Amino acid sequence: MRWCKNCGKVNNGWPVRCRHCTAGLDGRLCKRGHVNPIDPGLAFCGDCGQPLDRKCGAGFSAKPYLLAAFVLACAGLLCLGLFVLAQRPEAAPMSIILALIILVVGVRFAFQILPPWAGNLVRDAFNFLLKLVLGTGNKR
């Protein structure tokens, strides 16, 4: 999910151009799609010499990170509440299953909001922990 600073709207996925106003989300773009710095003093592309778009929606925004943190916190609190509810003997199995479903859905939704590098970082850390615990990989 990317936030466009030009039009103020949210784009699903991780596009190079805003789907609403066509502003470049990685920097100022030329007609051929080359990414250039956000500097307003630049008029032409450094790669091909084409004129640059005037619109630029690039720049850091904390909104996706705050939204993902909010989603993770809500999912965690719901799971905690359901695990506490699971201490009662009549509601234990269903509460645990529901808590795990909420946790999985919340984590997946949060990682769809975050940039791809965040998901890759968590995936690589999880794979590293699996290799340490299970002992898979090259053994010498």
URMO-V215760 format. One record per residue. N is the residue number from 1. RES is the residue in one small letter. SS is DSSP state (a for helix, b for strand, c for the rest). PHI is phi in degrees with one decimal (999 if undefined). OMEGA is omega in degrees with one decimal (* if undefined). Layout:
# URMO-V215760
{{N | RES | SS | PHI | OMEGA} {N | RES | SS | PHI | OMEGA}}
This chain:
# URMO-V215760
{{1 | m | c | 999 | -179.5} {2 | r | b | -123.7 | 179.5} {3 | w | b | -100.3 | 178.1} {4 | c | c | -91.5 | 178.9} {5 | k | c | -77.6 | -179.3} {6 | n | c | -76.1 | -177.5} {7 | c | c | -104.8 | 177.8} {8 | g | c | 77.9 | -179.1} {9 | k | c | -109.9 | -177.8} {10 | v | b | -96.5 | 175.9} {11 | n | b | -111.1 | 177.1} {12 | n | c | -73.5 | -179.7} {13 | g | c | 78.2 | -177.9} {14 | w | c | -135.1 | -175.9} {15 | p | c | -76.1 | 177.1} {16 | v | c | -82.3 | 178.1} {17 | r | b | -115.2 | 176.0} {18 | c | c | -67.3 | -179.4} {19 | r | c | -77.6 | -177.8} {20 | h | c | -99.9 | -175.6} {21 | c | c | -119.8 | 180.0} {22 | t | c | 61.0 | 175.7} {23 | a | c | -74.8 | 178.4} {24 | g | b | -71.6 | -178.3} {25 | l | c | -98.0 | 176.2} {26 | d | c | -101.7 | -177.1} {27 | g | c | 159.4 | 176.9} {28 | r | b | -79.3 | -175.8} {29 | l | b | -109.4 | 171.5} {30 | c | b | -94.0 | -179.0} {31 | k | c | -64.6 | -179.6} {32 | r | c | -87.3 | 176.2} {33 | g | c | 92.1 | 177.0} {34 | h | c | -73.0 | -179.2} {35 | v | b | -89.1 | 179.0} {36 | n | b | -124.4 | 178.8} {37 | p | c | -61.0 | -177.1} {38 | i | c | -75.1 | -175.9} {39 | d | c | -49.6 | -179.0} {40 | p | c | -70.6 | 179.0} {41 | g | c | -76.2 | 179.7} {42 | l | c | -78.2 | 179.8} {43 | a | c | -116.3 | -175.1} {44 | f | b | -128.7 | -179.3} {45 | c | c | -66.4 | 178.7} {46 | g | c | -75.1 | -178.7} {47 | d | c | -92.8 | -172.5} {48 | c | c | -119.6 | 178.4} {49 | g | c | 84.4 | 177.9} {50 | q | c | -70.4 | 176.0} {51 | p | b | -64.6 | -180.0} {52 | l | b | -87.3 | 173.8} {53 | d | c | -64.8 | 177.7} {54 | r | c | -77.4 | -177.7} {55 | k | c | -83.3 | 176.9} {56 | c | b | -145.1 | 179.2} {57 | g | c | -108.4 | -176.5} {58 | a | c | -79.7 | 178.1} {59 | g | c | 131.7 | -177.8} {60 | f | c | -77.1 | 174.0} {61 | s | c | -134.4 | -179.1} {62 | a | c | -83.5 | -175.6} {63 | k | a | -58.9 | 178.4} {64 | p | a | -61.7 | -179.6} {65 | y | a | -67.7 | 178.1} {66 | l | a | -67.0 | 178.2} {67 | l | a | -63.9 | 178.7} {68 | a | a | -64.6 | 177.4} {69 | a | a | -64.7 | 177.7} {70 | f | a | -64.4 | 179.1} {71 | v | a | -62.6 | 178.9} {72 | l | a | -63.9 | 179.3} {73 | a | a | -65.8 | 179.1} {74 | c | a | -64.1 | 178.7} {75 | a | a | -63.7 | 178.5} {76 | g | a | -64.3 | 178.8} {77 | l | a | -66.7 | 177.0} {78 | l | a | -63.4 | 178.7} {79 | c | a | -64.8 | 178.3} {80 | l | a | -61.1 | 178.1} {81 | g | a | -62.7 | 179.5} {82 | l | a | -71.8 | 176.1} {83 | f | a | -68.8 | 175.6} {84 | v | a | -67.3 | 177.5} {85 | l | a | -65.2 | -178.7} {86 | a | c | -69.4 | 177.6} {87 | q | c | -68.8 | 175.5} {88 | r | c | -77.4 | -172.0} {89 | p | a | -66.0 | -176.3} {90 | e | a | -79.0 | -176.6} {91 | a | a | -118.1 | -170.9} {92 | a | a | -64.1 | -172.4} {93 | p | a | -64.0 | -177.3} {94 | m | a | -69.3 | 179.3} {95 | s | a | -65.7 | 179.5} {96 | i | a | -67.8 | 178.4} {97 | i | a | -63.6 | 178.9} {98 | l | a | -64.3 | 178.3} {99 | a | a | -64.8 | 178.5} {100 | l | a | -66.4 | 177.3} {101 | i | a | -63.9 | 179.1} {102 | i | a | -62.5 | 179.9} {103 | l | a | -64.3 | -179.7} {104 | v | a | -64.5 | -179.7} {105 | v | a | -65.4 | 179.5} {106 | g | a | -63.9 | 179.9} {107 | v | a | -67.2 | 178.6} {108 | r | a | -63.1 | 179.2} {109 | f | a | -65.3 | 179.4} {110 | a | a | -63.2 | -179.9} {111 | f | a | -76.8 | 170.7} {112 | q | a | -76.5 | 178.6} {113 | i | a | -78.1 | -176.4} {114 | l | c | -72.2 | 177.1} {115 | p | c | -65.3 | -176.8} {116 | p | a | -58.7 | -178.2} {117 | w | a | -63.9 | 179.3} {118 | a | a | -67.8 | 177.3} {119 | g | a | -64.8 | 178.1} {120 | n | a | -65.2 | 178.7} {121 | l | a | -63.2 | 179.6} {122 | v | a | -66.6 | 178.8} {123 | r | a | -61.8 | 179.8} {124 | d | a | -65.4 | 177.6} {125 | a | a | -65.4 | 178.8} {126 | f | a | -64.6 | 178.1} {127 | n | a | -64.1 | 177.9} {128 | f | a | -63.2 | 177.9} {129 | l | a | -64.5 | 176.7} {130 | l | a | -62.8 | 178.0} {131 | k | a | -64.9 | 178.3} {132 | l | a | -68.4 | -175.8} {133 | v | a | -75.2 | -175.1} {134 | l | a | -87.1 | 178.1} {135 | g | c | 74.1 | 178.1} {136 | t | c | -81.2 | 178.9} {137 | g | c | 109.1 | -179.0} {138 | n | c | -74.3 | 177.3} {139 | k | c | -114.2 | -179.6} {140 | r | c | -118.9 | *}}
